[in-house]
Amino acid sequence: MALNGETLKKLVEMKVFPILLKAIKNFPENEWIQFTAIQTIQNLANAKEHVSYLLESGCVSSVAEAMQSCPDHDELLQSSMWIFSCIAFAGTDEIRTEMVRTGVLERIKVAVVDSEGHGGVCFTGCSALSNLARTGNLLQNIVDAGLVSVLLDALRKCIDDESVLRVGCRALVLLLENDDADKECKRKGALKLCEDVLDKFPNGPVAMEASQALKLQKSETRAVSFSR
């Protein structure tokens, strides 16, 4: 259930969220506590003005811990990576860099790979990856973490899911700014994948992102697309 702005404000004032983070740490085997805490944090993350508060309270590392504690809980993983996506979207380069230092990339990688094409997990994972890639200095970290291959595999498994394709192709556009990512895309058949996406969705937002990724792979031009 979504919490309205006034309720969120009161929860912040009551210092409820440090309690939630402590619950995540103290009850790693209780999926209900983990999921309830993550859902509540997700509500807070949806409000841009609370991003700094979340970071100061240690939210990112706690969410990563919850993902490790409940690796088979798709809804928890989906909510967790949406939290990452919201924070990365609203945050600065420094915030996104700190998120990567906290181990977010590994958690995204494990969740997306293990989901075996779960639409919601792939969507939020690709969304988080896309927003982290807004910081150019992190592109090499993303490549080194093996996430180019993970991204392409997710797109192939979700080839009929417009939402996944839209954010996934956007992430691909951003990653192609990096030479190593470009080489990895060529090795993994990203060009053919983009052509397949365009065959399925020749018009609309998916086509716009896929066309840009295709163009970048065929030329030396580099472009950027931003949106949550």
GIQUIJO-V163550 format. One record per backbone hydrogen bond with DSSP energy under -1.0 kcal/mol. CO is the residue of the C=O (numbers start at 1). NH is the residue of the N-H. If there is no record, write none. Layout:
co:CO nh:NH
co:CO nh:NH
This chain:
co:4 nh:8
co:5 nh:9
co:6 nh:10
co:7 nh:11
co:8 nh:12
co:9 nh:13
co:10 nh:14
co:11 nh:16
co:12 nh:15
co:16 nh:20
co:17 nh:21
co:18 nh:22
co:19 nh:23
co:20 nh:24
co:21 nh:25
co:22 nh:26
co:23 nh:27
co:27 nh:30
co:30 nh:34
co:31 nh:35
co:32 nh:36
co:33 nh:37
co:34 nh:38
co:35 nh:39
co:36 nh:40
co:37 nh:41
co:38 nh:42
co:39 nh:43
co:40 nh:44
co:41 nh:45
co:42 nh:46
co:44 nh:47
co:47 nh:50
co:48 nh:51
co:50 nh:54
co:51 nh:55
co:52 nh:56
co:53 nh:57
co:54 nh:59
co:55 nh:58
co:58 nh:62
co:59 nh:63
co:60 nh:64
co:61 nh:65
co:62 nh:66
co:63 nh:67
co:64 nh:68
co:65 nh:69
co:66 nh:70
co:70 nh:73
co:72 nh:74
co:73 nh:77
co:74 nh:78
co:75 nh:79
co:76 nh:80
co:77 nh:81
co:78 nh:82
co:79 nh:83
co:80 nh:84
co:81 nh:85
co:82 nh:86
co:83 nh:87
co:84 nh:88
co:85 nh:89
co:86 nh:90
co:87 nh:91
co:92 nh:96
co:93 nh:97
co:94 nh:98
co:95 nh:99
co:96 nh:100
co:97 nh:101
co:98 nh:102
co:99 nh:104
co:100 nh:103
co:103 nh:107
co:104 nh:108
co:105 nh:109
co:106 nh:110
co:107 nh:111
co:108 nh:112
co:109 nh:113
co:110 nh:114
co:111 nh:115
co:113 nh:116
co:118 nh:122
co:119 nh:123
co:120 nh:124
co:121 nh:125
co:122 nh:126
co:123 nh:127
co:124 nh:128
co:125 nh:129
co:126 nh:130
co:127 nh:131
co:128 nh:132
co:129 nh:133
co:132 nh:135
co:135 nh:138
co:136 nh:139
co:138 nh:142
co:139 nh:143
co:140 nh:144
co:141 nh:145
co:142 nh:147
co:143 nh:146
co:146 nh:150
co:147 nh:151
co:148 nh:152
co:149 nh:153
co:150 nh:154
co:151 nh:155
co:152 nh:156
co:153 nh:157
co:154 nh:158
co:156 nh:159
co:158 nh:161
co:161 nh:165
co:162 nh:166
co:163 nh:167
co:164 nh:168
co:165 nh:169
co:166 nh:170
co:167 nh:171
co:168 nh:172
co:169 nh:173
co:170 nh:174
co:171 nh:175
co:172 nh:176
co:174 nh:177
co:175 nh:178
co:178 nh:182
co:179 nh:183
co:180 nh:184
co:181 nh:185
co:182 nh:186
co:183 nh:187
co:184 nh:188
co:185 nh:190
co:189 nh:193
co:190 nh:194
co:191 nh:195
co:192 nh:196
co:193 nh:197
co:194 nh:198
co:195 nh:199
co:196 nh:200
co:197 nh:201
co:204 nh:208
co:205 nh:209
co:206 nh:210
co:207 nh:211
co:208 nh:212
co:209 nh:213
co:210 nh:214
co:211 nh:215
co:212 nh:216
co:213 nh:217
